[in-house]
Amino acid sequence: VQLQASGGGLVQAGGSLRLSCAVSGSGFSINSMAWYRQSPGTQRELVASITSSGRTVYSGSVKGRFTISGVNAKNTVSLQMNSLKPEDTAVYYCNADLRETALALNNAPIFYDTDYWGKGTLVTVSS
């Protein structure tokens, strides 16, 4: 399983960017996906998450400005970021909580949940 994120870049304050993250591989279904971010000297924080049923959670600092969508469509999640502020500058990481399947020696299916991270993508918002 691999996560491929794209869409970071440089934008002026007030502008917009759209991040995308695609999950590739086989033998899994998606429980939820999320975007985290980390700026220098800070801990990685949750930006937004979405479950396979479409339930979303947003950080208070981005609520009303960012929208997370996708998951079931082509195993891809997107983060639409509007009204960007300089404090949104950070490396953004895609996270996927997957339900994977393996076969036991008796060919019975074994289900287990695994957390995957993509490489970060840098978002820089200039003032």
Secondary structure as UniProt FT lines:
FT   STRAND          2..6
FT   STRAND          9..12
FT   TURN            13..14
FT   STRAND          17..24
FT   STRAND          28..38
FT   TURN            40..41
FT   STRAND          45..51
FT   TURN            52..53
FT   STRAND          56..58
FT   TURN            60..62
FT   TURN            64..65
FT   STRAND          66..70
FT   HELIX           73..75
FT   STRAND          76..81
FT   HELIX           86..88
FT   STRAND          90..103
FT   TURN            105..106
FT   STRAND          109..117
FT   STRAND          121..126
//
